[in-house]
Amino acid sequence: MKIEVRECEMIPKGYGIAYYCYDRLSAICYPIPINFLISLCYTVYLVLKRGITPRSREAELRKAYDRGFNAGRWSAMWEKL
């Protein structure tokens, strides 16, 4: 019933994305009427258990990306000197 779809893979017919798994760069898919319920439950879990809203999670991922990008650029600049 649960299908993990990695990057560049097609979502099977009749399935929809319930949530994204950023750690593994994949989407977790369920059959279409169930994926909305799973998505709601996952969002409630994140808010209650971890205190993370979907927007704050995206903002934190963006900050982490920027920190890594800047660290890589800084490292590359120091290697040239």
ZALUM-393867 format. One line per field, with one value per residue (C-alpha): residue number from 1; x negated, y, z negated. Coordinates in nm, 4 decimals. Example, Ala and Ser with C-alpha at 12.3 -4.5 7.8 and 13.67 -1.06 7.14 Angstrom:
<rs>
nr = 1,2
px = -1.2300,-1.3670
py = -0.4500,-0.1060
pz = -0.7800,-0.7140
</rs>
This chain:
<rs>
nr = 1,2,3,4,5,6,7,8,9,10,11,12,13,14,15,16,17,18,19,20,21,22,23,24,25,26,27,28,29,30,31,32,33,34,35,36,37,38,39,40,41,42,43,44,45,46,47,48,49,50,51,52,53,54,55,56,57,58,59,60,61,62,63,64,65,66,67,68,69,70,71,72,73,74,75,76,77,78,79,80,81
px = 0.0000,-0.2829,-0.5218,-0.8420,-0.9110,-1.2662,-1.3824,-1.3124,-1.0716,-0.7106,-0.4304,-0.2137,0.1350,0.3918,0.1350,0.0741,-0.1995,-0.1263,-0.4495,-0.8116,-1.1003,-1.3779,-1.6373,-1.6148,-1.5058,-1.1898,-0.8140,-0.5919,-0.2824,0.0464,0.3621,0.5395,0.8224,0.5902,0.3002,0.4946,0.5620,0.1982,0.0799,0.3025,0.1870,-0.1796,-0.1367,0.0370,-0.2450,-0.5106,-0.3309,-0.2520,-0.5611,-0.8325,-0.6734,-0.7483,-0.5055,-0.5535,-0.6570,-0.9107,-1.0547,-1.1023,-1.2625,-1.5038,-1.5964,-1.6632,-1.8846,-2.0774,-2.1271,-2.2520,-2.4936,-2.6354,-2.6619,-2.8411,-3.0754,-3.1645,-3.2250,-3.4376,-3.6373,-3.6941,-3.8107,-4.0659,-4.1991,-4.2881,-4.5001
py = 0.0000,0.2419,0.3208,0.5209,0.7101,0.8345,1.1214,1.0845,0.7948,0.7968,0.7869,0.4799,0.5365,0.5818,0.6930,1.0403,1.1970,1.1941,1.3590,1.4112,1.2402,1.4993,1.2715,1.0185,1.2608,1.0662,1.0996,0.8620,0.7732,0.6065,0.5347,0.8608,0.8716,0.7608,0.9945,1.3001,1.1340,1.0231,1.3743,1.5288,1.2774,1.3371,1.7149,1.6819,1.4516,1.7055,1.9899,1.8031,1.5868,1.8110,2.1566,2.1877,2.3344,2.2560,2.6163,2.6265,2.2929,2.4316,2.7458,2.5383,2.3232,2.6375,2.7802,2.4531,2.4535,2.8117,2.7348,2.4394,2.6377,2.9246,2.6874,2.5181,2.8487,2.9683,2.6449,2.6707,3.0286,2.9318,2.6440,2.8895,3.1048
pz = 0.0000,-0.0881,0.1962,0.1752,0.4975,0.5417,0.7605,1.1340,1.0808,1.1936,0.9390,1.0065,1.1416,0.8669,0.6080,0.4666,0.2584,-0.1142,-0.2307,-0.1360,-0.3082,-0.2815,-0.4395,-0.1570,0.1184,0.1877,0.1673,-0.0254,0.1766,0.0868,0.2871,0.3663,0.1131,-0.1678,-0.0918,-0.2141,-0.5498,-0.5849,-0.4929,-0.7593,-1.0220,-0.9349,-0.9606,-1.2991,-1.4137,-1.3144,-1.4880,-1.8117,-1.8529,-1.7154,-1.7070,-1.3360,-1.0869,-0.7173,-0.6451,-0.9269,-0.8077,-0.4568,-0.6000,-0.8108,-0.5104,-0.3083,-0.5846,-0.6064,-0.2297,-0.2378,-0.5234,-0.3303,-0.0094,-0.1809,-0.3651,-0.0361,0.1353,-0.1586,-0.1522,0.2224,0.1868,-0.0790,0.1324,0.4114,0.1799
</rs>
